Amino acid sequence: MEMVATCAFGIEAVLRREMLTHGFNMTKRTNGRIYFTGDADALYKANMALRTAERIHLVLSRARTETFDALFEHVASVPWHQHLDDRGRYEVHAKSVASKLFSLRDIQAIAKKALIRKFQEHRPGHVFSETGSRYVLTVQLKDDICEIWLDTSGEGLHKRGYRQAQGEAPIKETLGAALVLLSFYEKGRHLYDPFCGSGTIPIEAAMIAANIAPNLDRGFAFQALPWYDSETFSHVRRTLMKAIDMDGITVIEASDIDDDVVKHAQDNARRAGVDAFIRFETVPFSERHFEARYGIVITNPPYALRLETDTAAETIYRSIAQMYRRHPDYSLYLLSAYPGIEKIMKKQANKTRVIFNGNVKSRYYQYYGPRPQ
């Protein structure tokens, strides 16, 4: 089977590194997606184990498609009865970039008509009530090459299930994991998030340290596919659970100024099963103590869009700069859309990466400190 893992723009390299670690057979990488091949085990594992992937799709077909007649024939050529239940609810999405077919509404309508026609050939006289499982198809057109995708994830893979309570402007769990994986953090090092909000960054860090696969306890769209094998799924899940290692994790420090927000973060950590590894505290940044040597700070501080004035945001970033100068053995990682951070820090970041936090274009400033001896 050919599959594609999608991710946020800017973290493709992180996803690729994850997939290498898990042994996936990658074939192509483009903006926001990585193609790979494998069997049902690979499909199940990708959905459960990849921390930075947004969704996993099956690539059912690919062909040059320049007319609506060609689109109809292309969609109708897919053996849909092998992948979908004919009682299902079929939802068709469309995307088109630099292609002759650009009307998304027409692409959706023709694709669904071709799908139904194919089912009618397979089961003449069948009435399509669309009352069963939901199936989401995507018709992707780029440079007149059409790919037909079937979503296997269901809800986005950032929905781990632990974050029922969240603060203002939370980052996705997949992005929180990417920020940690882009840092020097590893089990045994001291990690701080002084603007923890709903706790996403410290929770994802603790799950990484304990090697807890992010989506062990949720359902997926592939479980409604005709060829879904529950025994294989259970075997993959058991293997991932056996790999969990809770030993040797240094307590992660997380804090915020709002007591209600911190309590919600604690509840989230408890649902994620990592509350024993995170010490939450209600304290303003100016009173936050950074005591460990060779500490790592990974955080998503407030910025102008989330504060009443630019002055308030600048005050926060000046405080962060002062903290960093007091701790020359620290590594500092800031995700922010606030401009001029390097000027405030009076130091150029070792690396800056553009990352889209939702629809907000942000930058991830990476200041490298010395590694522990």
C-alpha positions as CSV (number, residue, x, y, z in Angstrom):
1,M,0.0,0.0,0.0
2,E,1.1,3.6,-0.6
3,M,0.4,6.0,2.2
4,V,1.0,9.7,2.9
5,A,1.6,11.3,6.3
6,T,0.7,15.0,6.4
7,C,2.2,17.5,8.9
8,A,2.3,21.2,9.5
9,F,4.5,23.2,7.2
10,G,8.0,23.6,8.7
11,I,8.3,20.3,10.5
12,E,8.7,17.9,7.6
13,A,12.2,17.1,8.7
14,V,11.1,16.2,12.2
15,L,8.4,13.9,10.9
16,R,11.0,12.3,8.5
17,R,13.3,11.7,11.4
18,E,10.5,10.1,13.4
19,M,9.7,7.8,10.5
20,L,13.3,6.8,10.1
21,T,13.4,5.9,13.8
22,H,10.3,3.6,13.3
23,G,11.6,2.0,10.2
24,F,9.0,3.3,7.7
25,N,9.8,2.9,4.0
26,M,9.7,6.5,2.8
27,T,9.5,7.2,-0.9
28,K,9.0,11.0,-1.4
29,R,8.9,14.2,0.7
30,T,7.1,17.4,-0.3
31,N,5.8,20.4,1.6
32,G,3.6,19.2,4.4
33,R,3.6,15.5,3.5
34,I,5.8,12.4,3.4
35,Y,4.9,9.4,1.2
36,F,5.7,5.9,2.3
37,T,4.8,2.3,1.6
38,G,3.9,-0.6,3.8
39,D,1.3,-3.1,4.9
40,A,-1.6,-2.9,7.4
41,D,0.9,-3.0,10.3
42,A,2.6,0.1,9.0
43,L,-0.7,1.9,8.6
44,Y,-1.8,1.1,12.2
45,K,1.6,1.9,13.6
46,A,1.8,5.3,11.7
47,N,-1.5,6.4,13.2
48,M,-0.6,5.3,16.7
49,A,3.1,6.1,17.0
50,L,3.9,9.2,14.9
51,R,4.0,12.3,17.2
52,T,4.1,15.0,14.5
53,A,1.9,13.7,11.8
54,E,-1.5,15.3,11.4
55,R,-3.2,12.5,9.4
56,I,-2.3,9.3,7.6
57,H,-4.0,8.8,4.2
58,L,-4.1,5.9,1.8
59,V,-3.1,6.9,-1.7
60,L,-5.6,4.9,-3.8
61,S,-4.8,6.2,-7.3
62,R,-2.7,8.6,-9.2
63,A,-3.1,9.8,-12.8
64,R,-2.7,12.9,-15.1
65,T,-6.2,14.4,-15.1
66,E,-6.9,17.5,-17.3
67,T,-10.7,17.2,-18.0
68,F,-13.8,16.4,-16.0
69,D,-14.4,13.4,-18.1
70,A,-10.9,12.1,-17.3
71,L,-11.6,12.9,-13.6
72,F,-14.8,10.8,-13.7
73,E,-13.0,7.8,-15.3
74,H,-10.1,8.2,-12.9
75,V,-12.3,8.0,-9.8
76,A,-14.5,5.3,-11.3
77,S,-11.3,3.1,-11.9
78,V,-10.7,2.7,-8.2
79,P,-12.1,-0.6,-6.7
80,W,-14.1,1.2,-4.1
81,H,-15.9,-1.9,-2.8
82,Q,-12.5,-3.1,-1.5
83,H,-12.1,0.0,0.6
84,L,-15.5,1.3,1.6
85,D,-18.8,-0.1,2.9
86,D,-21.5,0.6,0.4
87,R,-23.7,1.8,3.3
88,G,-21.2,4.4,4.3
89,R,-21.4,8.2,4.4
90,Y,-19.0,9.4,1.7
91,E,-17.5,12.9,2.2
92,V,-15.4,14.2,-0.7
93,H,-12.9,17.0,-0.3
94,A,-11.0,18.7,-3.2
95,K,-7.8,20.6,-3.5
96,S,-6.3,22.1,-6.7
97,V,-3.0,23.8,-7.3
98,A,-1.8,24.9,-10.8
99,S,-4.2,22.6,-12.6
100,K,-6.7,22.9,-15.4
101,L,-9.5,21.7,-13.1
102,F,-9.9,24.3,-10.4
103,S,-13.6,24.4,-9.4
104,L,-13.5,22.6,-6.1
105,R,-17.3,22.2,-6.0
106,D,-17.4,20.6,-9.5
107,I,-14.4,18.3,-8.6
108,Q,-16.2,17.1,-5.5
109,A,-19.6,16.5,-7.3
110,I,-18.0,14.6,-10.2
111,A,-15.8,12.5,-7.9
112,K,-18.8,11.5,-5.7
113,K,-20.9,10.7,-8.8
114,A,-18.1,8.5,-10.2
115,L,-17.8,6.7,-6.8
116,I,-21.5,6.0,-6.6
117,R,-21.5,4.8,-10.2
118,K,-18.7,2.4,-9.5
119,F,-20.7,0.9,-6.5
120,Q,-23.8,0.6,-8.7
121,E,-21.8,-1.5,-11.2
122,H,-20.7,-3.7,-8.3
123,R,-24.2,-3.9,-6.7
124,P,-26.9,-3.1,-9.3
125,G,-30.1,-1.8,-7.8
126,H,-28.5,-1.0,-4.4
127,V,-30.0,2.1,-2.6
128,F,-27.2,4.2,-1.1
129,S,-28.7,5.5,2.2
130,E,-25.3,6.7,3.5
131,T,-26.2,5.8,7.1
132,G,-23.1,3.8,8.0
133,S,-19.5,4.7,8.8
134,R,-18.1,8.0,7.6
135,Y,-15.4,7.9,4.9
136,V,-13.4,11.0,4.0
137,L,-11.9,11.1,0.5
138,T,-9.6,13.8,-0.8
139,V,-9.1,14.6,-4.5
140,Q,-5.7,16.2,-4.7
141,L,-4.8,18.0,-8.0
142,K,-1.3,19.5,-8.5
143,D,0.2,20.4,-11.8
144,D,-2.7,18.3,-13.4
145,I,-1.6,15.2,-11.5
146,C,-4.6,13.8,-9.6
147,E,-4.2,11.7,-6.4
148,I,-7.1,10.1,-4.6
149,W,-6.7,9.8,-0.9
150,L,-8.7,8.0,1.8
151,D,-8.3,9.3,5.3
152,T,-7.4,6.5,7.8
153,S,-7.1,8.7,10.9
154,G,-10.6,10.1,11.5
155,E,-10.1,12.9,14.0
156,G,-6.7,14.7,13.5
157,L,-3.8,12.9,15.2
158,H,-3.2,15.9,17.4
159,K,-6.3,14.9,19.3
160,R,-4.6,12.5,21.7
161,G,-7.5,12.6,24.1
162,Y,-5.8,14.1,27.1
163,R,-6.5,17.8,26.5
164,Q,-10.1,18.2,27.5
165,A,-9.3,21.5,29.2
166,Q,-7.1,24.1,27.5
167,G,-6.0,27.7,27.9
168,E,-6.1,30.6,25.5
169,A,-4.5,30.0,22.1
170,P,-3.2,26.5,22.8
171,I,-0.7,24.9,20.4
172,K,-1.6,21.6,18.9
173,E,-0.2,18.5,20.5
174,T,1.6,17.6,17.3
175,L,3.4,21.0,17.2
176,G,4.2,20.7,20.9
177,A,5.9,17.3,20.2
178,A,7.8,18.9,17.3
179,L,9.2,21.7,19.4
180,V,10.5,19.1,21.9
181,L,12.0,16.9,19.2
182,L,13.7,19.9,17.6
183,S,15.5,20.7,20.9
184,F,18.3,19.1,22.9
185,Y,15.8,17.6,25.3
186,E,16.3,14.0,26.3
187,K,15.4,11.8,29.3
188,G,17.5,12.9,32.3
189,R,17.8,16.6,31.3
190,H,15.9,19.4,33.2
191,L,13.2,21.0,31.1
192,Y,11.2,24.1,31.9
193,D,8.1,25.7,30.3
194,P,7.4,28.9,32.2
195,F,4.3,29.7,30.0
196,C,2.8,26.3,30.0
197,G,-0.8,27.1,29.3
198,S,-2.7,23.9,28.9
199,G,0.5,21.9,29.4
200,T,1.0,20.7,25.9
201,I,4.8,21.1,25.7
202,P,5.7,19.5,29.1
203,I,3.1,16.7,28.6
204,E,4.5,15.9,25.1
205,A,8.0,16.0,26.5
206,A,7.1,13.6,29.3
207,M,5.5,11.2,26.7
208,I,8.6,11.4,24.6
209,A,10.9,10.7,27.6
210,A,8.8,7.7,28.6
211,N,8.5,6.5,25.0
212,I,4.7,6.5,25.2
213,A,3.1,6.4,21.7
214,P,0.8,9.4,21.4
215,N,-2.3,7.7,20.2
216,L,-2.6,4.4,22.0
217,D,-6.0,5.1,23.5
218,R,-8.2,6.4,20.7
219,G,-10.2,5.2,17.7
220,F,-9.3,5.6,14.0
221,A,-11.2,5.8,10.7
222,F,-9.3,2.7,9.4
223,Q,-11.3,0.6,11.9
224,A,-14.3,0.9,9.6
225,L,-12.5,-0.3,6.5
226,P,-13.6,-3.8,5.2
227,W,-10.1,-5.2,5.5
228,Y,-9.4,-3.9,9.0
229,D,-7.8,-6.7,11.1
230,S,-8.4,-6.2,14.8
231,E,-5.9,-8.9,15.8
232,T,-3.1,-7.2,13.8
233,F,-4.1,-3.9,15.3
234,S,-4.0,-5.3,18.8
235,H,-0.5,-6.8,18.2
236,V,0.9,-3.5,17.0
237,R,-0.6,-1.7,20.0
238,R,0.8,-4.3,22.4
239,T,4.2,-3.9,20.9
240,L,4.1,-0.1,21.3
241,M,3.0,-0.5,24.9
242,K,5.8,-2.9,25.7
243,A,8.3,-0.2,24.6
244,I,7.2,2.3,27.3
245,D,10.0,3.0,29.7
246,M,9.1,5.2,32.8
247,D,12.6,4.9,34.4
248,G,15.1,7.7,34.7
249,I,12.9,10.7,33.8
250,T,13.9,14.0,35.5
251,V,10.9,16.0,36.7
252,I,9.8,18.6,34.2
253,E,9.0,22.1,35.6
254,A,5.9,23.8,34.2
255,S,4.3,27.0,35.4
256,D,1.9,29.8,34.4
257,I,0.5,32.9,36.0
258,D,-3.2,31.8,36.1
259,D,-4.1,29.2,38.7
260,D,-7.1,27.9,36.8
261,V,-5.0,27.3,33.7
262,V,-2.4,25.4,35.8
263,K,-5.1,23.2,37.3
264,H,-6.4,22.4,33.9
265,A,-2.9,21.6,32.7
266,Q,-2.5,19.2,35.7
267,D,-5.8,17.5,34.8
268,N,-4.5,17.1,31.2
269,A,-1.2,15.6,32.4
270,R,-3.1,13.1,34.6
271,R,-5.2,12.0,31.7
272,A,-2.0,11.5,29.6
273,G,-0.6,9.4,32.4
274,V,2.5,11.6,32.9
275,D,1.5,13.7,35.9
276,A,4.1,12.0,38.1
277,F,6.9,13.5,35.9
278,I,5.7,17.1,35.8
279,R,5.7,19.6,38.6
280,F,3.2,22.3,38.0
281,E,3.3,25.7,39.7
282,T,1.3,28.9,39.6
283,V,3.9,31.7,39.4
284,P,4.7,34.7,37.2
285,F,7.7,34.4,35.0
286,S,9.5,37.1,37.0
287,E,9.4,34.8,40.1
288,R,10.2,31.6,38.3
289,H,13.4,29.9,39.6
290,F,15.7,28.1,37.2
291,E,17.9,26.1,39.5
292,A,19.2,23.1,37.5
293,R,22.4,23.3,35.5
294,Y,22.3,22.8,31.7
295,G,18.6,23.3,31.8
296,I,16.4,23.5,28.7
297,V,13.6,26.1,28.3
298,I,11.0,25.3,25.6
299,T,8.0,27.6,25.6
300,N,5.4,29.5,23.6
301,P,5.2,32.8,25.4
302,P,2.3,35.3,24.9
303,Y,2.8,37.8,22.1
304,A,1.0,40.9,20.8
305,L,-2.0,38.9,19.4
306,R,-2.7,37.5,22.8
307,L,-1.8,40.5,25.0
308,E,-3.5,43.9,25.2
309,T,-0.4,45.9,24.2
310,D,2.9,45.5,22.4
311,T,4.6,46.9,25.5
312,A,3.3,44.0,27.6
313,A,4.7,41.5,25.1
314,E,8.1,43.3,25.0
315,T,8.3,43.3,28.8
316,I,7.9,39.5,28.8
317,Y,10.6,39.0,26.1
318,R,13.0,41.3,27.9
319,S,12.6,39.2,31.0
320,I,13.3,36.1,29.0
321,A,16.5,37.7,27.6
322,Q,17.6,38.6,31.1
323,M,17.0,35.0,32.4
324,Y,19.0,33.6,29.5
325,R,21.9,35.9,30.2
326,R,21.9,34.8,33.8
327,H,22.1,31.1,32.8
328,P,24.8,30.8,30.1
329,D,24.7,27.0,30.3
330,Y,21.0,26.9,29.3
331,S,19.4,26.1,25.9
332,L,16.4,28.3,25.0
333,Y,13.7,27.5,22.5
334,L,11.0,30.1,21.8
335,L,8.0,29.7,19.5
336,S,6.5,33.2,18.8
337,A,5.0,35.4,16.1
338,Y,6.3,38.5,18.0
339,P,8.7,40.4,15.8
340,G,12.2,41.6,16.8
341,I,13.0,38.8,19.3
342,E,16.6,38.6,18.3
343,K,17.0,42.3,18.8
344,I,15.6,42.0,22.3
345,M,17.8,39.0,23.0
346,K,20.8,41.0,21.7
347,K,21.9,37.7,20.1
348,Q,21.1,35.9,16.9
349,A,19.5,32.5,17.3
350,N,21.7,29.5,16.4
351,K,18.8,28.5,14.2
352,T,15.4,29.9,13.3
353,R,12.7,27.9,11.7
354,V,9.4,29.2,10.2
355,I,6.5,27.2,11.6
356,F,2.8,27.8,11.1
357,N,1.0,27.7,14.5
358,G,-2.5,27.1,13.1
359,N,-2.9,30.0,10.7
360,V,-0.3,32.2,12.5
361,K,3.1,32.4,10.8
362,S,5.5,31.9,13.7
363,R,9.2,31.4,14.2
364,Y,11.0,28.9,16.4
365,Y,14.1,30.6,17.8
366,Q,16.7,28.0,18.9
367,Y,19.5,29.2,21.2
368,Y,21.9,26.4,21.9
369,G,23.6,26.1,25.2
370,P,26.5,23.8,26.0
371,R,25.8,20.1,26.4
372,P,26.2,18.6,29.9
373,Q,29.7,17.0,30.3
